[in-house]
Amino acid sequence: MMETIQHMVIFDLIHAVESPLTDKFLKDGLTILSQIPGVKNFQVYNQISPKNDFTYGFSMNFDHAADFESYNSHPAHVSFVQDRWMKEVARFQEIDFKSLIVR
Amino acid sequence: MMETIQHMVIFDLIHAVESPLTDKFLKDGLTILSQIPGVKNFQVYNQISPKNDFTYGFSMNFDHAADFESYNSHPAHVSFVQDRWMKEVARFQEIDFKSLIVR
């Protein structure tokens, strides 16, 4: 049975908006994380709600919870978090959506 | 030009989880809000990240910012917010994603 999860993280960077370091972080995130097995529809967003002051968002889908677990423990993800995320992200919040059947 | 927005709100209800009042709120939200012109792919979610303690999520897409503005001012949305949201939602956070072109 399909149990699609939309995994999202909204974040701010320590770099200036529209700077080469911001561009590089977003591009590397897309390149590195989107190639991890099980990741579908990886997207890079601007967070634009005026009621929310985070600036960027990454979003991806997983068809199964097991794919999400594999992603979290994948070496490419672990090293991206350690080498880039922890050094360049000022703050973040995760949001994970799983479909709820409403009758 | 297409400028798709994913509009999301994560929230907690004043009602008990898995109660008839919770079911009714989520069902009415789906029924009422998904029928507003311009709303695409309205979804009801459980928010399942352990790093985030909101319980539910609504998500919808708009093809254009103008559709999002029309939704916000639509009488069905305004009355849902006034008659249901403000009375039954304990707290909430909005997240709006707009695609960012990463080169």
N, CA and C atoms of all chains as a GROMACS GRO file, in nm:
protein
  618
    1MET      N    1   0.084  -0.120   0.000
    1MET     CA    2   0.000   0.000   0.000
    1MET      C    3   0.088   0.126   0.000
    2MET      N    4   0.048   0.221  -0.081
    2MET     CA    5   0.122   0.347  -0.093
    2MET      C    6   0.096   0.432   0.030
    3GLU      N    7   0.203   0.485   0.087
    3GLU     CA    8   0.189   0.570   0.205
    3GLU      C    9   0.276   0.694   0.186
    4THR      N   10   0.251   0.764   0.075
    4THR     CA   11   0.334   0.876   0.035
    4THR      C   12   0.354   0.979   0.147
    5ILE      N   13   0.479   1.019   0.163
    5ILE     CA   14   0.514   1.122   0.260
    5ILE      C   15   0.573   1.240   0.183
    6GLN      N   16   0.526   1.361   0.214
    6GLN     CA   17   0.594   1.482   0.167
    6GLN      C   18   0.679   1.533   0.282
    7HIS      N   19   0.811   1.526   0.263
    7HIS     CA   20   0.906   1.572   0.363
    7HIS      C   21   0.954   1.711   0.324
    8MET      N   22   0.943   1.805   0.416
    8MET     CA   23   0.982   1.942   0.387
    8MET      C   24   1.067   1.997   0.500
    9VAL      N   25   1.154   2.088   0.463
    9VAL     CA   26   1.226   2.164   0.564
    9VAL      C   27   1.229   2.309   0.517
   10ILE      N   28   1.194   2.398   0.607
   10ILE     CA   29   1.203   2.541   0.578
   10ILE      C   30   1.321   2.594   0.659
   11PHE      N   31   1.396   2.687   0.600
   11PHE     CA   32   1.522   2.726   0.665
   11PHE      C   33   1.569   2.864   0.622
   12ASP      N   34   1.662   2.915   0.702
   12ASP     CA   35   1.737   3.036   0.669
   12ASP      C   36   1.884   2.999   0.659
   13LEU      N   37   1.954   3.067   0.573
   13LEU     CA   38   2.098   3.045   0.560
   13LEU      C   39   2.174   3.158   0.630
   14ILE      N   40   2.300   3.128   0.661
   14ILE     CA   41   2.385   3.232   0.719
   14ILE      C   42   2.435   3.327   0.610
   15HIS      N   43   2.416   3.289   0.484
   15HIS     CA   44   2.463   3.370   0.372
   15HIS      C   45   2.360   3.475   0.334
   16ALA      N   46   2.406   3.581   0.270
   16ALA     CA   47   2.314   3.684   0.220
   16ALA      C   48   2.224   3.625   0.112
   17VAL      N   49   2.101   3.675   0.107
   17VAL     CA   50   2.008   3.637   0.001
   17VAL      C   51   2.068   3.680  -0.134
   18GLU      N   52   2.047   3.600  -0.236
   18GLU     CA   53   2.099   3.629  -0.371
   18GLU      C   54   2.250   3.648  -0.373
   19SER      N   55   2.319   3.568  -0.295
   19SER     CA   56   2.465   3.569  -0.297
   19SER      C   57   2.514   3.439  -0.361
   20PRO      N   58   2.638   3.438  -0.409
   20PRO     CA   59   2.691   3.314  -0.467
   20PRO      C   60   2.690   3.198  -0.368
   21LEU      N   61   2.713   3.224  -0.239
   21LEU     CA   62   2.713   3.114  -0.142
   21LEU      C   63   2.573   3.057  -0.121
   22THR      N   64   2.473   3.144  -0.126
   22THR     CA   65   2.334   3.095  -0.119
   22THR      C   66   2.302   3.011  -0.242
   23ASP      N   67   2.336   3.063  -0.359
   23ASP     CA   68   2.311   2.988  -0.482
   23ASP      C   69   2.378   2.852  -0.477
   24LYS      N   70   2.502   2.850  -0.427
   24LYS     CA   71   2.576   2.725  -0.424
   24LYS      C   72   2.512   2.626  -0.326
   25PHE      N   73   2.469   2.674  -0.212
   25PHE     CA   74   2.406   2.585  -0.114
   25PHE      C   75   2.278   2.523  -0.172
   26LEU      N   76   2.195   2.606  -0.233
   26LEU     CA   77   2.067   2.556  -0.285
   26LEU      C   78   2.091   2.460  -0.401
   27LYS      N   79   2.188   2.493  -0.485
   27LYS     CA   80   2.218   2.408  -0.600
   27LYS      C   81   2.277   2.275  -0.555
   28ASP      N   82   2.369   2.280  -0.459
   28ASP     CA   83   2.431   2.156  -0.410
   28ASP      C   84   2.328   2.069  -0.338
   29GLY      N   85   2.239   2.134  -0.262
   29GLY     CA   86   2.133   2.058  -0.196
   29GLY      C   87   2.049   1.982  -0.297
   30LEU      N   88   2.009   2.053  -0.401
   30LEU     CA   89   1.930   1.990  -0.508
   30LEU      C   90   2.007   1.874  -0.571
   31THR      N   91   2.131   1.901  -0.608
   31THR     CA   92   2.210   1.801  -0.680
   31THR      C   93   2.235   1.677  -0.595
   32ILE      N   94   2.277   1.701  -0.471
   32ILE     CA   95   2.318   1.590  -0.384
   32ILE      C   96   2.198   1.512  -0.330
   33LEU      N   97   2.100   1.583  -0.280
   33LEU     CA   98   1.990   1.515  -0.211
   33LEU      C   99   1.890   1.452  -0.307
   34SER      N  100   1.873   1.513  -0.425
   34SER     CA  101   1.773   1.460  -0.518
   34SER      C  102   1.817   1.327  -0.580
   35GLN      N  103   1.946   1.297  -0.569
   35GLN     CA  104   1.996   1.173  -0.630
   35GLN      C  105   1.995   1.055  -0.533
   36ILE      N  106   1.954   1.079  -0.410
   36ILE     CA  107   1.948   0.969  -0.313
   36ILE      C  108   1.829   0.880  -0.350
   37PRO      N  109   1.849   0.748  -0.351
   37PRO     CA  110   1.740   0.658  -0.392
   37PRO      C  111   1.614   0.679  -0.308
   38GLY      N  112   1.501   0.676  -0.376
   38GLY     CA  113   1.371   0.690  -0.309
   38GLY      C  114   1.320   0.833  -0.306
   39VAL      N  115   1.408   0.930  -0.334
   39VAL     CA  116   1.366   1.071  -0.334
   39VAL      C  117   1.293   1.101  -0.464
   40LYS      N  118   1.172   1.151  -0.452
   40LYS     CA  119   1.094   1.188  -0.571
   40LYS      C  120   1.054   1.334  -0.563
   41ASN      N  121   1.055   1.398  -0.678
   41ASN     CA  122   1.007   1.536  -0.691
   41ASN      C  123   1.075   1.632  -0.592
   42PHE      N  124   1.206   1.628  -0.586
   42PHE     CA  125   1.281   1.722  -0.502
   42PHE      C  126   1.265   1.863  -0.559
   43GLN      N  127   1.226   1.956  -0.475
   43GLN     CA  128   1.203   2.094  -0.519
   43GLN      C  129   1.270   2.191  -0.423
   44VAL      N  130   1.316   2.302  -0.480
   44VAL     CA  131   1.371   2.412  -0.401
   44VAL      C  132   1.273   2.529  -0.409
   45TYR      N  133   1.238   2.584  -0.294
   45TYR     CA  134   1.136   2.688  -0.290
   45TYR      C  135   1.184   2.814  -0.217
   46ASN      N  136   1.121   2.924  -0.251
   46ASN     CA  137   1.117   3.040  -0.162
   46ASN      C  138   0.994   3.023  -0.074
   47GLN      N  139   1.012   3.045   0.056
   47GLN     CA  140   0.896   3.048   0.147
   47GLN      C  141   0.846   3.191   0.147
   48ILE      N  142   0.723   3.212   0.101
   48ILE     CA  143   0.676   3.349   0.076
   48ILE      C  144   0.560   3.394   0.165
   49SER      N  145   0.515   3.308   0.257
   49SER     CA  146   0.407   3.353   0.346
   49SER      C  147   0.457   3.466   0.434
   50PRO      N  148   0.384   3.579   0.437
   50PRO     CA  149   0.424   3.689   0.525
   50PRO      C  150   0.403   3.656   0.673
   51LYS      N  151   0.332   3.546   0.701
   51LYS     CA  152   0.310   3.505   0.841
   51LYS      C  153   0.415   3.407   0.889
   52ASN      N  154   0.520   3.390   0.811
   52ASN     CA  155   0.622   3.290   0.839
   52ASN      C  156   0.753   3.349   0.789
   53ASP      N  157   0.854   3.360   0.874
   53ASP     CA  158   0.973   3.432   0.829
   53ASP      C  159   1.090   3.343   0.786
   54PHE      N  160   1.065   3.215   0.763
   54PHE     CA  161   1.168   3.134   0.698
   54PHE      C  162   1.176   3.173   0.550
   55THR      N  163   1.294   3.157   0.492
   55THR     CA  164   1.322   3.210   0.358
   55THR      C  165   1.315   3.105   0.248
   56TYR      N  166   1.366   2.984   0.278
   56TYR     CA  167   1.378   2.880   0.176
   56TYR      C  168   1.306   2.753   0.219
   57GLY      N  169   1.282   2.668   0.122
   57GLY     CA  170   1.227   2.537   0.153
   57GLY      C  171   1.281   2.432   0.059
   58PHE      N  172   1.308   2.314   0.112
   58PHE     CA  173   1.330   2.195   0.031
   58PHE      C  174   1.208   2.106   0.051
   59SER      N  175   1.166   2.041  -0.054
   59SER     CA  176   1.054   1.947  -0.042
   59SER      C  177   1.083   1.825  -0.128
   60MET      N  178   1.043   1.710  -0.078
   60MET     CA  179   1.060   1.586  -0.156
   60MET      C  180   0.952   1.488  -0.112
   61ASN      N  181   0.924   1.393  -0.198
   61ASN     CA  182   0.825   1.290  -0.167
   61ASN      C  183   0.893   1.154  -0.156
   62PHE      N  184   0.838   1.072  -0.069
   62PHE     CA  185   0.878   0.931  -0.057
   62PHE      C  186   0.752   0.846  -0.071
   63ASP      N  187   0.761   0.739  -0.147
   63ASP     CA  188   0.644   0.652  -0.164
   63ASP      C  189   0.617   0.568  -0.041
   64HIS      N  190   0.721   0.544   0.037
   64HIS     CA  191   0.706   0.458   0.155
   64HIS      C  192   0.790   0.514   0.270
   65ALA      N  193   0.746   0.489   0.391
   65ALA     CA  194   0.821   0.533   0.509
   65ALA      C  195   0.962   0.475   0.508
   66ALA      N  196   0.977   0.354   0.457
   66ALA     CA  197   1.110   0.291   0.453
   66ALA      C  198   1.206   0.370   0.364
   67ASP      N  199   1.155   0.430   0.259
   67ASP     CA  200   1.240   0.511   0.171
   67ASP      C  201   1.289   0.636   0.245
   68PHE      N  202   1.202   0.691   0.328
   68PHE     CA  203   1.238   0.809   0.407
   68PHE      C  204   1.348   0.772   0.508
   69GLU      N  205   1.335   0.657   0.569
   69GLU     CA  206   1.437   0.611   0.665
   69GLU      C  207   1.570   0.587   0.594
   70SER      N  208   1.564   0.526   0.477
   70SER     CA  209   1.688   0.503   0.401
   70SER      C  210   1.756   0.634   0.362
   71TYR      N  211   1.674   0.731   0.324
   71TYR     CA  212   1.726   0.865   0.290
   71TYR      C  213   1.799   0.925   0.410
   72ASN      N  214   1.736   0.919   0.526
   72ASN     CA  215   1.795   0.981   0.645
   72ASN      C  216   1.931   0.922   0.679
   73SER      N  217   1.946   0.793   0.657
   73SER     CA  218   2.072   0.727   0.694
   73SER      C  219   2.168   0.712   0.576
   74HIS      N  220   2.130   0.761   0.458
   74HIS     CA  221   2.216   0.748   0.340
   74HIS      C  222   2.343   0.834   0.360
   75PRO      N  223   2.459   0.781   0.325
   75PRO     CA  224   2.584   0.856   0.344
   75PRO      C  225   2.584   0.995   0.279
   76ALA      N  226   2.521   1.007   0.163
   76ALA     CA  227   2.518   1.139   0.096
   76ALA      C  228   2.437   1.240   0.178
   77HIS      N  229   2.331   1.192   0.242
   77HIS     CA  230   2.251   1.280   0.329
   77HIS      C  231   2.326   1.312   0.457
   78VAL      N  232   2.383   1.210   0.518
   78VAL     CA  233   2.456   1.230   0.645
   78VAL      C  234   2.570   1.329   0.625
   79SER      N  235   2.645   1.316   0.516
   79SER     CA  236   2.758   1.406   0.496
   79SER      C  237   2.711   1.546   0.457
   80PHE      N  238   2.601   1.556   0.383
   80PHE     CA  239   2.549   1.689   0.350
   80PHE      C  240   2.507   1.761   0.478
   81VAL      N  241   2.441   1.689   0.568
   81VAL     CA  242   2.398   1.750   0.695
   81VAL      C  243   2.518   1.795   0.777
   82GLN      N  244   2.617   1.709   0.783
   82GLN     CA  245   2.734   1.737   0.868
   82GLN      C  246   2.823   1.847   0.809
   83ASP      N  247   2.848   1.839   0.679
   83ASP     CA  248   2.947   1.928   0.617
   83ASP      C  249   2.888   2.060   0.569
   84ARG      N  250   2.759   2.061   0.538
   84ARG     CA  251   2.700   2.182   0.481
   84ARG      C  252   2.587   2.237   0.569
   85TRP      N  253   2.488   2.152   0.595
   85TRP     CA  254   2.368   2.199   0.668
   85TRP      C  255   2.404   2.261   0.802
   86MET      N  256   2.483   2.188   0.881
   86MET     CA  257   2.514   2.235   1.016
   86MET      C  258   2.601   2.360   1.016
   87LYS      N  259   2.671   2.384   0.904
   87LYS     CA  260   2.760   2.500   0.896
   87LYS      C  261   2.694   2.622   0.831
   88GLU      N  262   2.599   2.597   0.743
   88GLU     CA  263   2.546   2.708   0.662
   88GLU      C  264   2.401   2.745   0.690
   89VAL      N  265   2.331   2.659   0.766
   89VAL     CA  266   2.191   2.686   0.796
   89VAL      C  267   2.180   2.752   0.933
   90ALA      N  268   2.112   2.868   0.937
   90ALA     CA  269   2.101   2.943   1.062
   90ALA      C  270   1.994   2.882   1.153
   91ARG      N  271   1.884   2.838   1.094
   91ARG     CA  272   1.775   2.776   1.171
   91ARG      C  273   1.684   2.706   1.073
   92PHE      N  274   1.610   2.610   1.122
   92PHE     CA  275   1.522   2.536   1.032
   92PHE      C  276   1.407   2.474   1.108
   93GLN      N  277   1.307   2.430   1.032
   93GLN     CA  278   1.194   2.357   1.087
   93GLN      C  279   1.152   2.252   0.987
   94GLU      N  280   1.126   2.132   1.034
   94GLU     CA  281   1.082   2.023   0.946
   94GLU      C  282   0.930   2.008   0.952
   95ILE      N  283   0.874   1.973   0.839
   95ILE     CA  284   0.731   1.943   0.829
   95ILE      C  285   0.719   1.817   0.744
   96ASP      N  286   0.650   1.716   0.795
   96ASP     CA  287   0.628   1.593   0.719
   96ASP      C  288   0.480   1.566   0.710
   97PHE      N  289   0.433   1.553   0.587
   97PHE     CA  290   0.290   1.530   0.564
   97PHE      C  291   0.267   1.386   0.519
   98LYS      N  292   0.170   1.323   0.581
   98LYS     CA  293   0.126   1.191   0.538
   98LYS      C  294  -0.025   1.199   0.517
   99SER      N  295  -0.071   1.148   0.404
   99SER     CA  296  -0.213   1.163   0.371
   99SER      C  297  -0.302   1.107   0.479
  100LEU      N  298  -0.407   1.181   0.508
  100LEU     CA  299  -0.505   1.140   0.606
  100LEU      C  300  -0.635   1.120   0.530
  101ILE      N  301  -0.693   1.004   0.543
  101ILE     CA  302  -0.816   0.977   0.470
  101ILE      C  303  -0.933   1.039   0.545
  102VAL      N  304  -0.998   1.132   0.477
  102VAL     CA  305  -1.114   1.200   0.536
  102VAL      C  306  -1.239   1.145   0.470
  103ARG      N  307  -1.330   1.093   0.549
  103ARG     CA  308  -1.450   1.029   0.493
  103ARG      C  309  -1.570   1.123   0.498
  104MET      N  310   0.286   3.322  -1.766
  104MET     CA  311   0.385   3.234  -1.703
  104MET      C  312   0.329   3.170  -1.576
  105MET      N  313   0.356   3.045  -1.560
  105MET     CA  314   0.308   2.969  -1.445
  105MET      C  315   0.393   3.003  -1.323
  106GLU      N  316   0.327   3.032  -1.214
  106GLU     CA  317   0.399   3.067  -1.090
  106GLU      C  318   0.334   2.991  -0.973
  107THR      N  319   0.331   2.858  -0.987
  107THR     CA  320   0.259   2.773  -0.892
  107THR      C  321   0.303   2.799  -0.748
  108ILE      N  322   0.203   2.810  -0.662
  108ILE     CA  323   0.225   2.826  -0.519
  108ILE      C  324   0.165   2.705  -0.448
  109GLN      N  325   0.242   2.646  -0.356
  109GLN     CA  326   0.184   2.546  -0.266
  109GLN      C  327   0.157   2.618  -0.134
  110HIS      N  328   0.031   2.631  -0.101
  110HIS     CA  329  -0.011   2.698   0.023
  110HIS      C  330  -0.044   2.590   0.126
  111MET      N  331   0.018   2.600   0.242
  111MET     CA  332  -0.003   2.500   0.347
  111MET      C  333  -0.030   2.568   0.480
  112VAL      N  334  -0.105   2.498   0.561
  112VAL     CA  335  -0.121   2.542   0.700
  112VAL      C  336  -0.114   2.417   0.787
  113ILE      N  337  -0.032   2.423   0.888
  113ILE     CA  338  -0.026   2.315   0.987
  113ILE      C  339  -0.094   2.366   1.113
  114PHE      N  340  -0.166   2.276   1.181
  114PHE     CA  341  -0.251   2.325   1.291
  114PHE      C  342  -0.285   2.215   1.390
  115ASP      N  343  -0.329   2.261   1.506
  115ASP     CA  344  -0.388   2.174   1.609
  115ASP      C  345  -0.532   2.217   1.629
  116LEU      N  346  -0.616   2.121   1.661
  116LEU     CA  347  -0.756   2.151   1.691
  116LEU      C  348  -0.780   2.150   1.841
  117ILE      N  349  -0.888   2.215   1.882
  117ILE     CA  350  -0.925   2.211   2.024
  117ILE      C  351  -0.993   2.077   2.056
  118HIS      N  352  -1.030   2.001   1.953
  118HIS     CA  353  -1.099   1.874   1.973
  118HIS      C  354  -0.999   1.761   1.994
  119ALA      N  355  -1.045   1.654   2.058
  119ALA     CA  356  -0.962   1.536   2.076
  119ALA      C  357  -0.931   1.473   1.941
  120VAL      N  358  -0.810   1.415   1.931
  120VAL     CA  359  -0.772   1.341   1.810
  120VAL      C  360  -0.869   1.223   1.795
  121GLU      N  361  -0.900   1.190   1.670
  121GLU     CA  362  -0.992   1.079   1.640
  121GLU      C  363  -1.126   1.093   1.711
  122SER      N  364  -1.175   1.216   1.713
  122SER     CA  365  -1.308   1.241   1.768
  122SER      C  366  -1.401   1.281   1.653
  123PRO      N  367  -1.532   1.268   1.672
  123PRO     CA  368  -1.626   1.312   1.567
  123PRO      C  369  -1.609   1.459   1.530
  124LEU      N  370  -1.577   1.544   1.627
  124LEU     CA  371  -1.562   1.687   1.596
  124LEU      C  372  -1.437   1.712   1.511
  125THR      N  373  -1.330   1.637   1.538
  125THR     CA  374  -1.210   1.646   1.454
  125THR      C  375  -1.241   1.598   1.312
  126ASP      N  376  -1.306   1.484   1.303
  126ASP     CA  377  -1.343   1.431   1.171
  126ASP      C  378  -1.428   1.533   1.094
  127LYS      N  379  -1.521   1.593   1.165
  127LYS     CA  380  -1.611   1.689   1.098
  127LYS      C  381  -1.534   1.812   1.050
  128PHE      N  382  -1.444   1.861   1.134
  128PHE     CA  383  -1.367   1.980   1.094
  128PHE      C  384  -1.284   1.951   0.968
  129LEU      N  385  -1.214   1.839   0.969
  129LEU     CA  386  -1.126   1.807   0.856
  129LEU      C  387  -1.209   1.782   0.728
  130LYS      N  388  -1.321   1.714   0.745
  130LYS     CA  389  -1.407   1.686   0.630
  130LYS      C  390  -1.469   1.814   0.575
  131ASP      N  391  -1.517   1.900   0.664
  131ASP     CA  392  -1.578   2.025   0.619
  131ASP      C  393  -1.473   2.116   0.554
  132GLY      N  394  -1.351   2.117   0.610
  132GLY     CA  395  -1.244   2.195   0.548
  132GLY      C  396  -1.219   2.150   0.406
  133LEU      N  397  -1.208   2.019   0.388
  133LEU     CA  398  -1.187   1.962   0.254
  133LEU      C  399  -1.302   2.000   0.162
  134THR      N  400  -1.425   1.977   0.208
  134THR     CA  401  -1.542   1.999   0.122
  134THR      C  402  -1.556   2.146   0.083
  135ILE      N  403  -1.544   2.234   0.183
  135ILE     CA  404  -1.571   2.376   0.160
  135ILE      C  405  -1.456   2.444   0.085
  136LEU      N  406  -1.332   2.419   0.129
  136LEU     CA  407  -1.220   2.495   0.073
  136LEU      C  408  -1.176   2.442  -0.064
  137SER      N  409  -1.191   2.311  -0.085
  137SER     CA  410  -1.144   2.254  -0.212
  137SER      C  411  -1.232   2.298  -0.329
  138GLN      N  412  -1.352   2.348  -0.298
  138GLN     CA  413  -1.442   2.387  -0.407
  138GLN      C  414  -1.428   2.534  -0.447
  139ILE      N  415  -1.342   2.605  -0.378
  139ILE     CA  416  -1.320   2.746  -0.413
  139ILE      C  417  -1.242   2.753  -0.545
  140PRO      N  418  -1.286   2.836  -0.639
  140PRO     CA  419  -1.218   2.842  -0.768
  140PRO      C  420  -1.068   2.869  -0.756
  141GLY      N  421  -0.990   2.798  -0.834
  141GLY     CA  422  -0.844   2.816  -0.835
  141GLY      C  423  -0.771   2.721  -0.744
  142VAL      N  424  -0.842   2.656  -0.652
  142VAL     CA  425  -0.778   2.561  -0.560
  142VAL      C  426  -0.755   2.429  -0.633
  143LYS      N  427  -0.629   2.385  -0.633
  143LYS     CA  428  -0.594   2.257  -0.696
  143LYS      C  429  -0.528   2.164  -0.595
  144ASN      N  430  -0.559   2.038  -0.608
  144ASN     CA  431  -0.495   1.934  -0.527
  144ASN      C  432  -0.504   1.961  -0.376
  145PHE      N  433  -0.623   1.993  -0.329
  145PHE     CA  434  -0.643   2.013  -0.185
  145PHE      C  435  -0.624   1.879  -0.114
  146GLN      N  436  -0.540   1.878  -0.011
  146GLN     CA  437  -0.510   1.755   0.061
  146GLN      C  438  -0.517   1.780   0.211
  147VAL      N  439  -0.561   1.677   0.282
  147VAL     CA  440  -0.562   1.679   0.428
  147VAL      C  441  -0.454   1.582   0.476
  148TYR      N  442  -0.370   1.629   0.567
  148TYR     CA  443  -0.256   1.549   0.611
  148TYR      C  444  -0.249   1.535   0.762
  149ASN      N  445  -0.184   1.429   0.805
  149ASN     CA  446  -0.127   1.425   0.940
  149ASN      C  447   0.014   1.480   0.930
  150GLN      N  448   0.052   1.567   1.022
  150GLN     CA  449   0.188   1.616   1.031
  150GLN      C  450   0.262   1.518   1.123
  151ILE      N  451   0.360   1.446   1.068
  151ILE     CA  452   0.419   1.333   1.141
  151ILE      C  453   0.566   1.352   1.179
  152SER      N  454   0.624   1.469   1.147
  152SER     CA  455   0.764   1.487   1.190
  152SER      C  456   0.772   1.493   1.342
  153PRO      N  457   0.861   1.413   1.401
  153PRO     CA  458   0.877   1.418   1.547
  153PRO      C  459   0.944   1.548   1.593
  154LYS      N  460   0.998   1.625   1.497
  154LYS     CA  461   1.063   1.752   1.532
  154LYS      C  462   0.965   1.870   1.521
  155ASN      N  463   0.839   1.840   1.506
  155ASN     CA  464   0.737   1.942   1.482
  155ASN      C  465   0.610   1.890   1.547
  156ASP      N  466   0.553   1.967   1.638
  156ASP     CA  467   0.441   1.909   1.714
  156ASP      C  468   0.303   1.952   1.667
  157PHE      N  469   0.293   2.010   1.547
  157PHE     CA  470   0.160   2.031   1.489
  157PHE      C  471   0.104   1.896   1.442
  158THR      N  472  -0.027   1.884   1.446
  158THR     CA  473  -0.092   1.754   1.424
  158THR      C  474  -0.148   1.735   1.282
  159TYR      N  475  -0.204   1.842   1.224
  159TYR     CA  476  -0.271   1.830   1.095
  159TYR      C  477  -0.214   1.929   0.994
  160GLY      N  478  -0.242   1.903   0.869
  160GLY     CA  479  -0.204   1.997   0.765
  160GLY      C  480  -0.307   2.000   0.655
  161PHE      N  481  -0.333   2.119   0.604
  161PHE     CA  482  -0.406   2.136   0.478
  161PHE      C  483  -0.303   2.184   0.376
  162SER      N  484  -0.314   2.137   0.254
  162SER     CA  485  -0.225   2.182   0.148
  162SER      C  486  -0.305   2.199   0.020
  163MET      N  487  -0.273   2.299  -0.056
  163MET     CA  488  -0.339   2.321  -0.185
  163MET      C  489  -0.243   2.395  -0.276
  164ASN      N  490  -0.267   2.384  -0.405
  164ASN     CA  491  -0.185   2.453  -0.503
  164ASN      C  492  -0.267   2.558  -0.576
  165PHE      N  493  -0.199   2.666  -0.612
  165PHE     CA  494  -0.258   2.769  -0.698
  165PHE      C  495  -0.164   2.789  -0.817
  166ASP      N  496  -0.220   2.799  -0.936
  166ASP     CA  497  -0.136   2.819  -1.054
  166ASP      C  498  -0.082   2.960  -1.062
  167HIS      N  499  -0.152   3.054  -1.000
  167HIS     CA  500  -0.111   3.194  -1.009
  167HIS      C  501  -0.135   3.263  -0.875
  168ALA      N  502  -0.054   3.361  -0.845
  168ALA     CA  503  -0.071   3.437  -0.721
  168ALA      C  504  -0.210   3.500  -0.714
  169ALA      N  505  -0.265   3.537  -0.828
  169ALA     CA  506  -0.398   3.599  -0.830
  169ALA      C  507  -0.505   3.500  -0.781
  170ASP      N  508  -0.486   3.371  -0.812
  170ASP     CA  509  -0.582   3.270  -0.764
  170ASP      C  510  -0.576   3.257  -0.612
  171PHE      N  511  -0.456   3.270  -0.558
  171PHE     CA  512  -0.438   3.263  -0.412
  171PHE      C  513  -0.508   3.383  -0.347
  172GLU      N  514  -0.494   3.500  -0.406
  172GLU     CA  515  -0.560   3.620  -0.352
  172GLU      C  516  -0.712   3.606  -0.359
  173SER      N  517  -0.762   3.552  -0.470
  173SER     CA  518  -0.906   3.532  -0.484
  173SER      C  519  -0.959   3.435  -0.380
  174TYR      N  520  -0.879   3.328  -0.354
  174TYR     CA  521  -0.914   3.230  -0.252
  174TYR      C  522  -0.926   3.297  -0.115
  175ASN      N  523  -0.827   3.378  -0.081
  175ASN     CA  524  -0.826   3.441   0.051
  175ASN      C  525  -0.949   3.530   0.073
  176SER      N  526  -0.994   3.595  -0.032
  176SER     CA  527  -1.107   3.687  -0.015
  176SER      C  528  -1.241   3.623  -0.053
  177HIS      N  529  -1.240   3.497  -0.094
  177HIS     CA  530  -1.365   3.430  -0.134
  177HIS      C  531  -1.457   3.414  -0.012
  178PRO      N  532  -1.587   3.443  -0.029
  178PRO     CA  533  -1.680   3.434   0.085
  178PRO      C  534  -1.677   3.298   0.156
  179ALA      N  535  -1.660   3.190   0.082
  179ALA     CA  536  -1.658   3.057   0.146
  179ALA      C  537  -1.536   3.042   0.236
  180HIS      N  538  -1.422   3.101   0.196
  180HIS     CA  539  -1.302   3.098   0.279
  180HIS      C  540  -1.318   3.190   0.399
  181VAL      N  541  -1.366   3.310   0.375
  181VAL     CA  542  -1.382   3.407   0.483
  181VAL      C  543  -1.476   3.352   0.590
  182SER      N  544  -1.587   3.291   0.549
  182SER     CA  545  -1.681   3.240   0.649
  182SER      C  546  -1.628   3.116   0.717
  183PHE      N  547  -1.552   3.032   0.645
  183PHE     CA  548  -1.491   2.916   0.710
  183PHE      C  549  -1.392   2.961   0.818
  184VAL      N  550  -1.313   3.061   0.787
  184VAL     CA  551  -1.216   3.112   0.885
  184VAL      C  552  -1.289   3.168   1.007
  185GLN      N  553  -1.392   3.246   0.981
  185GLN     CA  554  -1.461   3.314   1.091
  185GLN      C  555  -1.545   3.218   1.176
  186ASP      N  556  -1.617   3.128   1.110
  186ASP     CA  557  -1.714   3.043   1.181
  186ASP      C  558  -1.653   2.914   1.235
  187ARG      N  559  -1.546   2.866   1.171
  187ARG     CA  560  -1.491   2.737   1.211
  187ARG      C  561  -1.347   2.749   1.260
  188TRP      N  562  -1.261   2.805   1.172
  188TRP     CA  563  -1.117   2.810   1.202
  188TRP      C  564  -1.090   2.882   1.335
  189MET      N  565  -1.145   3.000   1.350
  189MET     CA  566  -1.115   3.080   1.470
  189MET      C  567  -1.174   3.018   1.596
  190LYS      N  568  -1.272   2.930   1.580
  190LYS     CA  569  -1.336   2.868   1.697
  190LYS      C  570  -1.278   2.731   1.731
  191GLU      N  571  -1.225   2.661   1.631
  191GLU     CA  572  -1.188   2.521   1.653
  191GLU      C  573  -1.038   2.492   1.642
  192VAL      N  574  -0.962   2.590   1.593
  192VAL     CA  575  -0.817   2.571   1.577
  192VAL      C  576  -0.745   2.633   1.696
  193ALA      N  577  -0.662   2.552   1.761
  193ALA     CA  578  -0.591   2.598   1.881
  193ALA      C  579  -0.472   2.686   1.844
  194ARG      N  580  -0.400   2.647   1.738
  194ARG     CA  581  -0.284   2.726   1.692
  194ARG      C  582  -0.249   2.676   1.553
  195PHE      N  583  -0.180   2.760   1.477
  195PHE     CA  584  -0.149   2.722   1.340
  195PHE      C  585  -0.027   2.798   1.290
  196GLN      N  586   0.027   2.748   1.181
  196GLN     CA  587   0.139   2.814   1.113
  196GLN      C  588   0.120   2.797   0.963
  197GLU      N  589   0.139   2.903   0.888
  197GLU     CA  590   0.127   2.895   0.742
  197GLU      C  591   0.264   2.880   0.677
  198ILE      N  592   0.267   2.808   0.570
  198ILE     CA  593   0.388   2.792   0.489
  198ILE      C  594   0.346   2.802   0.343
  199ASP      N  595   0.410   2.890   0.268
  199ASP     CA  596   0.378   2.904   0.126
  199ASP      C  597   0.505   2.886   0.045
  200PHE      N  598   0.500   2.792  -0.047
  200PHE     CA  599   0.617   2.764  -0.129
  200PHE      C  600   0.596   2.814  -0.271
  201LYS      N  601   0.696   2.884  -0.320
  201LYS     CA  602   0.696   2.925  -0.461
  201LYS      C  603   0.827   2.877  -0.522
  202SER      N  604   0.818   2.814  -0.636
  202SER     CA  605   0.937   2.753  -0.695
  202SER      C  606   1.048   2.855  -0.715
  203LEU      N  607   1.167   2.811  -0.682
  203LEU     CA  608   1.286   2.894  -0.695
  203LEU      C  609   1.373   2.823  -0.799
  204ILE      N  610   1.409   2.898  -0.902
  204ILE     CA  611   1.490   2.837  -1.007
  204ILE      C  612   1.635   2.832  -0.962
  205VAL      N  613   1.688   2.710  -0.952
  205VAL     CA  614   1.827   2.691  -0.911
  205VAL      C  615   1.906   2.652  -1.037
  206ARG      N  616   2.006   2.730  -1.064
  206ARG     CA  617   2.083   2.706  -1.187
  206ARG      C  618   2.211   2.627  -1.157
   0.00000   0.00000   0.00000
